[in-house]
Amino acid sequence: MALHYPTDYYVFAVVLTDHQPSTPKDPGLLRECRSRIPHFTASHEADLTLLNVLRLEQEIGQEIKWVAAEYSLDQFILGATQNPGYRAGAVMLPNSRTRFCTVEQKLKPMFWHCFNNVYDGEPMLMNIGFRWDEPDRVDGWTCDKDKFDYPSSCIIKTRRQQYRNIEWRIGNFPLYQDRITRDQVNRFWVQKGWQFPEISNCRFCFHHRPIEQQRQAELEPANLQWWLDMERVTGNRFGKHSLQDIISQALLDVFDHKPCHCTD
């Protein structure tokens, strides 16, 4: 999408973790990650995704700004944050109904970066990569999900902030408008010789089907332990079944690439 539908500004939001075994293995990649996000320890993005974002930046000849939350996903799960809008001390896992991982680790970092650096008082037109074969995602998208509160003034006597609700972006769907399907996207990148993760981010996301999580357990054993540990520590599950039970099942022999809807 970045190559065919250029924009004025490019932003990439990284999901952070404190899990040292998930740190990129390539020293050069790790150096780049830390140069762009100084408090970077590790990420739930696949290493190949991070490498491709760097490569894409060279391809389009324009900076892609990396952004991240102040706190890691670990800290949000364990309630170890000081964010006023988040339940400090609450130990909980994100799931399909409470997807605070997407909100806290993706949307809010993008919002604050754009608000502080790009926003001019009017909602920004933002390209979103929903395709022609994803009409339900286009039809279900609404700006109401993306409205955030920001401190607009301070009450001097009480020293309390007053917040204002803001609509900061308007969705634009060029792939859908031009009837671009998944097969067309795949053929384009194959012809260019690029490789992408076998299963899209984040690693072991609860939106992935059991067969995908089983496959990721083979591909990403180091990152797998973080997800198992979080279920054990919190006593909760990311999905209907524990990840340990899913990966312990007999391996499924049917594998397709139905996309997840984590960004809906």
Steps between C-alpha positions, in 0.01 A plus 500: 500500500785739580648445153179547304323758716765743630411730787659796674585306813569138599468356851577151632383407852701230680358272771761491779585225747757467778556135406873477429482175294276686252774755428602503129786261440667715234724758676452745215122473520508544878718809460253649253204426729669672793600798291136554405345405836756570778312297765475198267580167665309258278186483291216265416547595136675230301862587422423471129226761538745743660754437226240556229395834649863612483526372144175671403637830625788466257262397221271804533785740575313653793526465876267258677461628854506226764283559806431296813316525829685627804432166669547146371207263451634309802450805718146558373408138569645505852355842584843656543422830327415850613271583208195691631259323265621152587412294805828502689545183702250304291648173373328399178569358156386650171250288310253533214265711716755711691763570239694757695820374336393657168376818667791552740786372284389605152226761481593727790871526408400589144242748625739682733778515244268637232329736745833647614669514159247498217151589620383848394155502655327300226475118483775346291423278202671169580549209261385170650588176325163324489469322165218436253460148644445646849173694454385421855802681641437807286129505584569452870763770532396816678684808621314473830739222604796732455394803701738574784506742792787743530570757775378833362533715814575492869279610790745703709322469835476122493797441267286257304512468125196558285473263206353545156386220272652523153441331166852488362475296179269403217545159343591467133499155336688516168543122467127449540416785265727355231375143557837365608485147647737296713616293202596815310698629798681167539587482130640853507742425785600161360593670173710752695673218688397612849432257781248556779420311821306184434239619751427868547561692821484492788663171584248264671224762481171369644340580163710229339334164460638197689667365188687829457604508863631145470704601199634806679608280790735333250617827349525715815575276803675781691207739469255220583620490859385858564141413413507184710649691794236773481217247514668327794575820697155655454302176525307608190492405132549705183227300325233238568772242566841535659789530259667203668199282422494623141864427424478165681230373266581269212633713217233608257577420137292767325653845475366803322561870538170649612599846625441610857286804580709647781478851353122511467 
